[in-house]
Amino acid sequence: MNILAELRARIATALVEVAGAEQEVAELAAMVLPSQDAKFGEYQANCAMPLGKKLGKPPREVAAALVEKLNVADLCETPEIAGPGFINLRLKDAFVTAKLQAALPDVDRIGIAPVAAPRTYVVDYSSPNVAKPMHVGHIRSTVIGDALCSVLKFVGHRTISDNHIGDWGTQFGMIIYGWKHFGDEAAFKKTPVPELTRLYRLVNSLVEYHAVRDEALPAAATKVGEQESRVSQLELAPTPADPAEQKKHAKRISQAQGQLADLRREYKELEAKITEFEADTKQKALADAHPTIGQAVLAETAALHASDATNRGLWERFLPPCLAEIEETYKRLGVTFDYALGESFYEDDLAGVVEDLKKKGLAKPSDGAMCVFLPGQEAPFLVQKKDGAFLYATTDLATIAYRMREWKPDAMLYVVDHRQSFHFDSLFATARLWGIENVEFQHISFGTVLGDDGKPFKTRSGSSVGLSGLLDEAVERALAIVSANDDARPEPMLSTDERQIVAERVGIGAIKYADLAHNRTSDYKFSYDKMLAMTGNTAAYMQYSYARVSSIFGKGGVDPNQLRASSARITIDHPAERALGVAILQFSEALDRVVGDYRPNYLTDYLYELAGKYSSFFENCPVLKAENDDLRTSRLLLCDLTARTLARGLDLLGIEVVERM
């Protein structure tokens, strides 16, 4: 039972009776929130103030009227009015203990009832490009998407996870070109993925060099020249006589000078890239030998899409080892998908998508390409290039059509970083114009993983940090911590194999939890030390909290299964017992918040608060040395519910618990 949702529903009923209309009821009912201080009760309704203003009545008078109409006698003690009109709601002890008691035998769900009206969700996440190593940037999409899938499924929705792998794009054109000109057959047979990665990086660097030298650098020089001219004109312009206009004029000059400084810096950065590249004589010689490599790569990609026999054969040869390596990374992360329908799956549908858009008057020619021009957007949505090649946009539209036809979802969630916002705005708008209705589209955007310098987390050489190496180092650091802690005990508890298992769970859990604990739309700094800390809102602390709770049963020689099956009763006479009991019951509220806003950090926040409530309970309420057997059993039952809630919550986040650490 979601207590907060129930209280809001009952407040809504009272609001209708008091206000005499249903207008703004949902907004006012949403002002029932968990209390910031338990001494005022567990919940507080703050809706009397805005309602009083609307009705032209004193807020306390409105609060009194609401309390009179409010039917919560089965849940709460008599509501209290405080301050200018706050309504404090304190749950009845009998209600709390009854709900806890009912959750005891419900081993898997801990009293969480499935939603009354389940929906079908398609969650599109991770989506790495084949033949390009998964890097730190993939961690956010993968763990956020996986957590959302788990929570949606747990609360009762039908959830379909689809890993829309990039196995058909320009990167394969680069690899094919690279293989034809620089490939090493022996290296490929020995270690296929590293060889394909080498080819991709080599070709990509050559393409980028020519693009910067021939296009970006001259364009940047033009912008600098234009801005220099604008600054000169402003500086030479007569100074206005009016003091206010003088300030505006000076501000315009300052802004123009600042823009010029930015443009000059961008130009110097591009120039430095060229200088650094050309300093490598072998690399420069390759670039000179392949002056049209950018266009050639596009031609190889187009040939692949046109089912050229050679390119298709290479693609079929390269794809399996790449997919196998990606699968190994997912195995370490504990991530699985219902489907992994890559871009190539939709190959046969792409021409039909463009043709249908043309028939409906949506796709129109522009400079030889086919584009959808969307209202209010300057840039068109490109669905076919002038060379006939299709784009991500085309594949994404074909994907939407397939999902609607095969799975009939109520919602499609795309867990992709914020830099793709414009693409998804255009995609969703085009899909609506195309006739895709009765489905919720959501871009679940997220921020960037940063290094200590506040810039995107990269290696010293400037390339993206590989995800596999990232996991290796996290496990290695976790093993050092686990071993040091165990060695510090009078008698170490863990064998070598057990230490490795714990290190794997703690290290990988640390990376996943650190990502999920941040608001997904925010950037965050990657720090092994913070992630693996045994204090604060970290996976290590949460895993330790679970292990600490679980250890009580071993120390006391208590079987949790027998304990649950007994007729023992839970009591909450001590404030710390009550606070812990209420926190356990609020698990469903945290899950509903995750679903409502698609933000896993609501669950990490809840688990951290629950662990804090347990710490207070443990310090103030002896368990194994309780005053009597009934109290001992009651507190053991609270420990059991706490451990199960922590384990279930971490499991929904894709994090494994450990019994000892």
Disulfide bonds with the S-S distance in Angstrom:
none
